[in-house]
Amino acid sequence: MAHRNGTLGHFLPYLLGRQLRTVFWPDGAGQMATLLLGGLSALYGVGLGYFLNHAGMMPAGTLPKMLLGVNAMLFITALLADFLPSYRPVQRPLPEPLPVSGRLNACTAFVLDLVSVRRGLLLLFLVAALLAAPAYWRPLGLSVGVWLSAAVLSFNLRLLLSMGRWRHPLLWLNLACLGAAALWLGSGLALPQPLPATALTVLAVLGPLVLGAAGLHQLGPYFTARHMPEPADTATDNRWLARLSPEWKLYLRKAWPALLMGLVFKTLILVGCGFLMRRNQDESAKTFFYLAFLPFINFTYVNNNLFGYRWAATADEVERLGLTPRLLGVYLRLVVPVLLLDCLLSAGLLLALYPARLWPLLWLLPLTAPPLLALGLWGSLFKAKPVRKNIDFNSLRNNASTLMNILTIVVAAALYFMPWWWARLALAAVVTLSAAVPVHRLLRNHGPTRRRLWRAITQA
């Protein structure tokens, strides 16, 4: 069948149907997982509808904040999933030789990008809440608009980045809409009374939709291989990374997504707890504060298994030279700068956002660093495991020893919550001095430890 120039028949329904089947009805056990997640999302939506129907029993101001929290969750999940640990570039769904225009290819990419399990579950949650509480169709309809707006905003930014349009006006306009959404949702959650629907809300919800249409119209014809830059092969293609030593290049090439996620989670938790403490003037947020203040997140993600992240280089060195002081030097040269950056970020956010009565907690940072370094060395040497897969949300918790991660969290919690400084100093000293065992075995080229490490990082 012949088609007009620049078209390929009705390919979009076929691609969309295949995408829907692949995402929401995969083969094997994935079908049961989809049904379970869908049932949980619908159940949560019905629960939200129940709370909306009984809003009169809630304290004053609870309902608006709950709805704003739902909208904030929609925006945050869209950005976190699409940009962390690394942003998902927008790719052409149809190969270049096929007779399809760039604009139609870009529209197809957007439609297929909208189909994902995460977005589908969130939409199911909102629809179930709307069916359970139809009287609240206006605020829930706004939440559906936020759901679509967040997806469009994420696609707009990733499309511009994928096409190399860093200085395009649409990029800055999309960032302005993101800033408007942050002001609308953040100020509403932080203030005693949320802000009413104003021009800020309209800009946050409708702005990305208008900019998305403008972007497809203006940039769509350039969505071709001729005008798009070639994707970078590795993270070391950046100029500043090219100046680093080979060991830092190898470390960042593998571990930078997990390190970045650790810093992002740390910043979000500390900023949120800071606003809560300043507004409520109570200690309710201190329980969550220590989770981000003490520098153990990057240990549980990466540095408790440093030799496992560098498994190929470590296996080669262990096989040729054995356990040498160089391995200890590599561990310190890589982990200490990351730990220092983590502590500086904690100190800066504490001084900037928290009341002065909490500033004495700064002494916990130099007290916690040596025990964490000791535990990280224990885990990297005796509990190493090869990290061969790409870093994502699902694999983060499995990239280091569960036992060492639990010990790291327990030691950090004990150092934070113990009321006696002499007990804190004693615990920190004992854990730090325990590092003498792995250091001694590294310097002696201990045979059983060498063979154990080599088998651990070379296993299938």
C-alpha positions in Angstrom: 0.0 0.0 0.0 1.4 3.3 -1.0 1.6 6.2 1.4 2.2 9.9 1.0 5.7 11.3 1.4 6.7 11.7 5.0 4.3 9.1 6.4 4.4 5.4 7.2 0.8 4.5 7.4 -0.9 4.0 10.8 2.2 2.9 12.7 1.4 4.7 16.0 -1.5 2.4 17.1 0.8 -0.6 16.5 3.7 0.8 18.4 1.4 2.1 21.2 -0.3 -1.3 21.5 3.0 -3.1 21.7 4.3 -0.6 24.3 1.2 -1.1 26.4 1.5 -4.9 26.3 5.2 -4.8 27.1 4.8 -2.4 30.0 1.6 -3.4 31.6 1.2 -7.1 30.6 4.7 -8.6 30.3 5.3 -12.3 29.9 5.8 -14.7 32.8 5.7 -13.5 36.4 5.5 -9.8 35.4 1.7 -10.2 34.9 1.2 -11.1 38.5 3.4 -8.2 39.6 1.4 -5.8 37.5 -1.9 -7.0 38.9 -0.5 -6.7 42.5 0.9 -3.2 42.0 -2.3 -2.1 40.2 -4.4 -3.4 43.0 -2.3 -1.6 45.6 -2.5 1.7 43.7 -6.3 1.4 43.4 -6.5 0.6 47.1 -4.5 3.6 48.0 -6.8 5.7 45.7 -9.9 4.4 47.5 -8.2 5.2 50.8 -7.6 8.8 49.6 -11.2 9.0 48.5 -12.4 7.8 51.9 -10.3 10.6 53.7 -11.8 13.2 51.3 -15.3 12.0 52.0 -14.6 12.3 55.8 -12.7 15.6 55.6 -14.9 17.2 58.2 -13.4 15.0 60.8 -9.9 16.2 60.1 -8.2 19.1 61.8 -8.4 22.4 60.0 -5.9 22.8 57.2 -5.2 19.1 56.9 -7.1 18.5 53.6 -5.4 21.2 51.5 -2.0 20.1 52.7 -2.8 16.5 51.9 -3.8 17.4 48.3 -0.7 19.5 47.9 1.3 16.6 49.2 -0.2 14.4 46.5 0.6 17.0 43.8 4.2 17.4 45.1 4.6 13.6 45.0 3.5 13.6 41.3 6.1 16.2 40.4 8.9 14.7 42.4 8.4 11.1 41.2 8.3 12.2 37.5 11.6 14.1 37.9 13.4 11.6 40.1 12.6 8.6 37.9 13.5 10.4 34.6 16.7 12.2 35.8 18.2 10.1 38.5 20.5 8.3 38.7 20.9 9.6 35.2 18.5 11.2 32.8 16.8 9.1 30.2 17.5 10.6 26.8 14.7 10.9 24.3 15.5 8.6 21.4 13.8 8.3 18.0 11.3 5.4 18.1 11.6 4.9 14.3 14.9 4.5 12.5 16.1 7.2 10.2 15.6 5.6 6.8 11.9 5.2 7.3 9.8 7.9 5.6 8.6 9.7 8.8 9.0 13.4 9.5 11.0 14.5 12.5 8.0 16.2 14.0 5.9 13.0 13.7 8.8 11.0 15.2 9.0 13.4 18.1 5.2 13.2 18.8 5.5 9.4 18.6 8.4 9.5 21.1 6.3 11.6 23.5 3.3 9.3 23.3 5.4 6.2 23.9 7.3 8.0 26.7 4.0 8.7 28.5 3.4 4.9 28.8 5.3 3.6 31.8 4.4 1.6 34.9 5.1 4.4 37.2 2.9 6.9 35.4 0.2 4.3 34.9 0.0 3.4 38.6 -0.2 7.1 39.6 -3.0 7.7 37.1 -4.8 4.6 38.4 -4.4 6.0 42.0 -6.0 9.3 41.0 -8.8 7.7 39.0 -9.7 5.4 41.9 -9.7 8.4 44.3 -12.0 10.3 41.9 -14.4 7.4 41.6 -14.4 7.1 45.4 -14.9 10.8 46.0 -16.7 12.3 42.9 -17.6 15.5 44.9 -13.9 16.4 44.9 -13.6 16.3 41.1 -12.0 19.8 41.0 -8.9 19.2 43.3 -8.5 15.7 41.9 -8.9 17.0 38.4 -6.1 19.5 39.2 -4.0 16.5 40.4 -4.6 14.7 37.0 -3.4 17.9 35.3 -0.3 18.0 37.5 0.3 14.3 36.6 0.2 15.2 32.9 2.1 18.5 33.4 4.9 16.7 35.2 5.3 14.1 32.5 5.3 16.8 29.8 7.8 18.9 31.7 10.1 16.0 32.1 9.9 15.1 28.4 10.5 18.8 27.4 13.7 19.0 29.4 15.0 15.6 28.2 14.2 16.4 24.6 16.1 19.7 24.7 19.0 18.0 26.4 19.0 15.1 24.0 19.1 17.5 21.1 21.9 19.5 22.6 19.9 22.7 23.0 21.4 23.9 26.2 20.9 27.6 25.4 17.5 27.4 23.8 14.9 29.7 25.3 12.5 26.8 25.8 14.9 25.2 28.2 14.9 28.2 30.5 11.1 28.6 30.2 10.6 25.0 31.2 13.0 25.6 34.2 10.9 28.7 35.1 7.8 26.5 35.1 9.6 24.0 37.3 10.5 26.9 39.7 6.9 28.0 39.8 5.8 24.5 40.7 8.4 24.4 43.5 7.2 27.7 44.9 3.6 26.7 44.7 4.0 23.3 46.3 6.9 24.1 48.6 5.4 27.3 50.1 2.0 25.6 50.4 3.5 22.8 52.4 5.7 25.1 54.6 3.2 27.8 55.3 0.4 27.4 57.9 -2.2 28.0 55.1 -1.6 26.8 51.5 -1.5 29.4 48.8 -4.8 29.7 46.8 -5.0 28.9 43.1 -3.2 31.8 41.5 -1.2 32.7 38.4 1.7 30.6 40.0 -0.5 27.5 39.9 -1.6 28.2 36.3 2.1 28.6 35.3 3.1 25.4 37.0 0.3 23.3 35.5 -0.5 24.8 32.1 3.0 26.2 31.3 4.7 22.9 30.5 1.7 21.9 28.3 2.0 25.0 26.2 5.8 24.8 26.1 5.5 21.1 25.1 3.3 22.0 22.1 5.6 24.8 21.1 8.7 22.5 21.4 7.1 19.8 19.2 6.2 22.5 16.6 9.5 24.3 16.7 12.1 21.5 17.3 10.2 18.6 15.8 11.6 19.1 12.3 15.2 18.9 13.8 14.5 15.6 15.6 16.6 13.7 13.1 20.1 12.1 13.1 21.4 14.9 10.9 20.7 17.6 13.6 21.1 15.6 16.8 24.5 15.1 18.5 25.9 11.7 19.0 25.4 10.3 22.5 28.5 10.2 24.7 29.8 6.7 25.3 31.0 7.2 28.9 30.9 9.8 31.7 34.6 10.5 31.1 34.0 12.3 27.9 33.6 15.6 29.8 36.6 17.8 29.8 36.9 18.1 33.6 36.7 14.3 34.0 39.4 13.8 31.4 41.9 15.6 33.7 41.3 13.1 36.5 43.5 10.2 37.3 42.7 6.7 35.8 41.5 5.4 39.2 39.0 8.4 39.6 37.8 7.9 36.1 37.1 4.2 36.7 35.5 5.0 40.0 33.2 7.8 38.7 32.3 5.9 35.5 30.7 3.2 37.6 29.7 4.9 40.9 28.6 8.4 40.0 24.9 7.6 39.6 24.8 6.2 43.1 26.9 9.0 44.6 24.7 11.6 43.0 21.5 9.9 44.3 23.0 9.9 47.8 23.8 13.6 47.6 20.3 14.4 46.2 18.5 12.4 48.9 20.7 14.0 51.6 19.9 17.5 50.4 16.1 16.8 50.1 15.9 15.3 53.6 18.0 18.0 55.3 16.1 20.8 53.6 12.8 19.3 54.4 13.7 18.7 58.1 15.1 22.2 58.3 11.8 23.8 57.2 9.9 21.5 59.6 12.0 22.4 62.6 11.9 26.1 61.9 8.2 26.1 61.4 7.1 23.8 64.2 9.8 24.6 66.7 9.8 21.0 67.9 12.0 18.0 67.8 9.7 15.8 65.7 12.0 15.9 62.6 15.2 15.0 64.4 14.4 11.3 64.0 14.7 11.7 60.2 17.4 14.3 60.5 20.2 11.9 61.4 19.5 9.7 58.4 20.9 12.5 56.1 23.1 14.5 58.4 25.6 11.8 59.2 27.6 10.8 56.1 26.7 7.2 55.8 24.3 7.2 52.8 27.2 7.0 50.3 28.8 4.2 52.3 25.6 2.1 52.1 25.4 2.8 48.3 29.0 2.6 47.2 31.9 2.8 49.6 31.1 -0.3 51.7 31.9 -2.2 48.5 34.6 -0.1 46.8 36.6 -3.0 45.6 33.4 -4.6 44.2 32.7 -1.4 42.2 36.3 -1.6 40.8 36.1 -5.4 40.5 37.9 -5.7 37.2 40.8 -3.5 38.2 41.0 -5.0 41.7 40.9 -8.6 40.4 43.7 -7.8 37.9 45.9 -6.2 40.6 45.2 -9.0 43.2 46.0 -11.7 40.6 49.3 -10.0 39.5 50.6 -8.4 42.7 48.4 -9.7 45.6 47.3 -7.5 48.5 49.5 -4.4 48.5 49.6 -1.0 50.2 48.4 0.4 46.9 44.9 -1.1 47.5 44.7 0.7 50.8 45.9 3.9 49.1 43.3 3.6 46.4 40.6 3.2 49.0 41.7 6.3 51.0 42.2 8.5 47.9 38.7 7.7 46.6 36.6 7.5 49.8 38.1 10.4 51.8 37.2 13.1 49.3 33.7 11.8 48.9 33.4 11.7 52.7 34.7 15.2 53.0 32.3 16.5 50.5 29.4 14.8 52.3 30.5 16.3 55.6 30.8 19.8 54.1 27.4 19.6 52.6 25.9 18.5 56.0 27.7 21.4 57.8 26.6 24.0 55.2 23.0 23.0 55.3 23.0 22.8 59.1 24.4 26.3 59.5 22.1 27.7 56.8 18.7 26.1 57.6 18.7 25.0 61.3 18.4 26.9 64.6 21.6 27.7 66.5 20.8 25.2 69.2 21.6 22.3 66.8 25.0 23.7 65.7 26.9 21.7 68.4 26.0 18.6 66.3 28.7 19.6 63.9 31.1 17.8 66.2 29.5 14.6 65.2 30.8 14.8 61.7 34.5 14.4 62.5 33.6 11.9 65.2 31.6 9.7 62.7 34.0 9.9 59.8 36.8 7.5 61.1 34.4 4.7 62.1 32.7 4.9 58.8 36.0 4.6 57.0 36.9 1.6 59.1 33.6 -0.2 58.4 33.9 0.7 54.7 37.3 -0.9 54.6 36.0 -4.0 56.3 33.1 -4.3 53.8 35.3 -3.6 50.8 37.8 -6.3 51.7 35.8 -9.0 53.4 32.3 -8.6 51.9 33.1 -7.5 48.4 30.7 -8.4 45.5 31.1 -7.5 41.8 28.9 -4.7 40.6 28.4 -5.5 36.9 24.9 -4.1 36.2 23.9 -0.5 35.6 23.0 1.4 38.7 19.3 2.1 39.2 16.7 2.4 42.0 16.2 -1.3 42.3 19.9 -2.3 42.5 21.1 0.3 44.9 20.3 -1.8 48.0 22.0 -4.9 46.6 25.3 -3.3 45.5 26.9 -3.6 49.0 26.9 -6.1 51.8 23.6 -6.0 53.7 25.4 -6.9 57.0 27.9 -4.1 56.6 25.2 -1.6 55.7 23.2 -2.5 58.8 26.4 -2.1 60.9 27.0 1.3 59.4 23.5 2.5 60.1 23.6 1.1 63.7 26.9 2.7 64.5 25.8 6.1 63.0 22.5 5.9 64.9 24.3 5.1 68.2 26.8 8.0 67.7 23.8 10.3 67.1 21.4 9.3 69.8 23.7 8.4 72.7 23.5 11.3 75.2 27.0 10.8 76.7 30.0 12.1 74.7 32.4 9.8 76.5 30.3 6.8 75.2 30.4 8.3 71.7 34.1 8.7 71.8 34.6 5.2 73.2 32.4 3.6 70.5 34.1 5.6 67.7 37.6 4.6 69.0 36.7 0.9 69.2 35.2 0.8 65.6 38.1 2.9 64.2 40.8 0.7 65.9 39.1 -2.4 64.4 40.4 -1.3 61.1 43.8 -2.5 62.2 42.8 -6.0 61.2 42.1 -5.3 57.5 45.0 -2.9 57.3 47.4 -5.5 58.7 46.2 -8.1 56.3 46.6 -5.7 53.4 50.1 -4.8 54.3 51.1 -8.5 54.9 49.5 -9.8 51.7 47.5 -12.3 53.8 47.0 -15.4 51.6 43.5 -16.5 52.7 42.2 -12.9 52.6 43.7 -12.4 49.1 42.1 -15.6 47.8 38.8 -14.7 49.4 38.7 -11.3 47.8 39.7 -12.6 44.4 36.9 -15.3 44.5 34.3 -12.8 45.7 34.9 -10.2 42.9 35.3 -12.7 40.1 32.3 -15.0 40.8 29.6 -15.1 38.2 
